[in-house]
Amino acid sequence: MGYKILWPMMRWADDRHIELDAVGDKHEAIFANRLTEVTDEQWAEADVVVSAPDIPAEFRAKLKKCRIFITPKVGFDNIDLAGWGAMGIPVSNVPDYGTMEVADHAIALMMSLMKGITFHTRELKKDIKGNWRPALNPYGRRLSDCTFGVLGLGRIGTATALRAKAFGMNVVFFDPYLANGVDLAVGVTRVHSLEDLMATSDVLSVHVPLSDETEKMLNAEAFKHAKPGLILINSARGPIIDLDALHDALKNDQIQAAGLDVLPVEPADPKHPLLSAWTADEEWIADRLLITPHSAFYTPESMRDMRDKGIHVAIEYLDGGRLQNCVNAEFLANS
């Protein structure tokens, strides 16, 4: 007998062939664009629910048979893990769909700043002949003379560290939750505090999840410890960086430059002082800040992984009891 797999807030506007391929002929896929389109019977009969946004409690109460909730993304800070756990329902994410893409993007932001890609392009557009000056790049440094710091050596942090190593950079990391010996296996150096990481790194790339502990982790106090000339890269979660503090740190030259794929408020708030100065091309910030629209994860390949990997996790759990990528285990244990 097949399972009923419910998408109550379908995100994609195409023909849903990726989901249908993952479900196969044995199981039934149920799609809706909005929660209110799902009938009470569909809620009650669903074996699996798949949604990037959380399902409000009033709709969760309609679930009678659901045995697993899949959130098809890496982050789960917006999911009521305790609420699902109280219902005895495991929550699984899809932690590996964009690992390579995000690592590539972090390195690309670093390279664009350190090699002056955006800077030179902008200057040449102003005066292609007069600004044909190779030595004009203000941040150019030999990569193999630089230390690349990684905040959080998980899947993406490790992939980014290995890319930095390939450029000959000295790689250090801070991750208090990582078991001893990982540094030896990967061939990187461990430091034991955020302050040491800030003081050691020429480039610092952020790869921690968003939590109460990491929100505004990179703040005015942390920036006080920054090595002169530090370039900050964030392709993890926007709220990890205190944007007000970053504005001040850039303006006061505590931080030389930053590449941000994520922001605390998305879409970006154009009225924030940092973003306002950047969009106005104010002289102090114009070439010291790169922003991309939370796009690090995106390739057609990663989108396919996002949309089908969680389905295979759900079916394997329902078929054989093997639970993968569960992010609310502590709450299940108490249910």
BELTANOR-V553519 format. One record per residue. SS is DSSP state (A for helix, B for strand, O for the rest). PSI is psi in whole degrees, 0 to 359 (none if undefined). BURIAL is # if it has 16 or more other ideal C-beta (glycine too) atoms within 10 Angstrom, else .. Layout:
BEGIN
SS:PSI:BURIAL + SS:PSI:BURIAL
END
This chain:
BEGIN
O:133:. + O:168:. + O:153:# + B:118:# + B:119:# + B:126:# + B:98:# + O:347:# + O:74:# + O:128:# + O:333:. + O:140:. + O:2:. + O:199:. + O:8:. + O:24:. + A:330:. + A:312:# + A:318:# + A:322:. + A:320:. + A:322:# + A:321:# + O:185:. + O:340:. + O:332:. + O:169:# + B:129:. + B:133:# + B:122:# + B:143:# + O:152:. + O:334:. + O:152:. + A:321:# + A:348:. + A:343:. + O:129:# + O:160:. + A:324:. + A:320:. + A:319:. + A:312:# + A:328:. + A:352:# + O:129:# + O:331:# + B:139:# + B:135:# + B:123:# + O:138:# + O:309:# + O:157:. + O:161:# + O:121:# + O:153:. + A:326:. + A:330:. + A:326:# + A:327:# + O:342:. + O:350:# + O:129:# + O:328:. + O:352:. + O:132:# + O:350:# + B:143:# + B:127:# + B:124:# + B:109:# + O:66:# + O:176:# + O:309:# + O:146:# + O:22:# + O:344:. + O:14:. + O:136:# + O:81:# + A:320:# + A:321:. + A:315:# + A:319:# + A:321:# + A:335:. + O:358:# + O:20:. + O:118:# + B:147:# + B:125:# + B:138:# + B:186:# + O:86:# + O:349:# + O:10:. + O:330:# + O:23:# + A:308:# + A:320:# + A:315:# + A:320:# + A:317:# + A:318:# + A:319:# + A:315:# + A:322:# + A:318:# + A:315:# + A:312:# + A:321:. + A:321:# + A:311:# + A:331:# + O:0:. + O:30:# + A:304:. + A:319:# + A:308:# + A:321:# + A:315:. + A:315:. + A:321:# + A:327:. + A:327:. + A:317:. + O:92:. + O:332:. + O:309:. + O:331:. + O:18:. + O:71:. + O:102:. + A:329:. + A:11:. + A:337:. + O:118:# + O:346:. + O:10:# + O:128:. + O:153:. + O:120:. + A:321:# + A:352:. + A:0:. + O:154:# + B:128:# + B:117:# + B:140:# + B:122:# + B:100:# + O:102:# + O:59:# + O:208:# + A:307:# + A:321:# + A:319:# + A:315:# + A:322:# + A:318:# + A:318:# + A:325:. + A:318:# + A:321:# + A:324:. + A:336:. + O:3:# + O:12:. + O:148:# + B:123:# + B:128:# + B:158:# + B:157:# + B:123:# + O:96:# + O:348:. + O:359:. + O:137:# + O:151:. + O:143:. + O:341:. + A:323:. + A:323:# + A:321:. + A:322:. + A:337:# + O:40:. + O:171:# + B:134:. + B:137:# + O:162:# + O:15:. + O:156:. + A:323:# + A:317:. + A:321:. + A:315:# + A:319:# + A:339:# + A:331:# + O:137:# + O:328:# + B:135:# + B:121:# + B:129:# + B:128:# + O:36:# + O:155:# + O:162:# + O:130:# + O:177:. + O:327:. + O:324:. + O:347:# + O:127:# + O:33:# + O:322:# + B:96:# + O:189:# + A:321:. + A:317:. + A:320:# + A:338:# + O:335:. + O:2:# + O:137:# + O:138:# + O:132:. + O:10:. + O:135:# + B:126:# + B:131:# + B:131:# + B:112:# + O:22:# + O:270:# + O:137:# + A:315:# + A:353:# + A:331:# + B:130:# + O:106:# + A:327:# + A:316:. + A:324:# + A:320:# + A:311:# + A:320:# + A:323:# + A:317:# + A:328:# + O:6:. + O:24:. + O:327:# + O:131:# + O:317:# + B:163:# + B:144:# + B:117:# + B:122:# + O:346:# + O:150:# + O:158:# + O:327:# + O:126:. + O:134:. + O:161:. + O:147:# + O:105:. + O:347:. + O:350:. + O:138:# + A:321:. + A:314:# + A:326:# + A:316:. + A:321:# + A:313:# + A:334:. + O:0:. + O:41:. + O:142:. + O:324:. + O:343:. + O:343:# + O:317:. + O:13:# + O:0:# + B:127:# + B:136:# + B:132:# + O:155:# + O:59:. + O:44:# + O:3:. + O:325:# + O:344:# + O:123:# + O:161:. + A:325:. + A:318:. + A:328:# + A:321:# + A:316:. + A:317:# + A:320:# + A:339:# + A:338:# + A:320:# + A:329:# + A:318:# + A:323:. + A:315:# + A:313:# + A:320:# + A:324:. + A:314:# + A:325:# + A:315:. + A:0:. + O:5:. + O:113:. + O:122:. + O:149:# + O:30:# + B:130:# + O:5:# + O:31:# + A:322:. + A:328:. + A:330:# + A:322:# + A:334:. + O:359:. + O:none:.
END
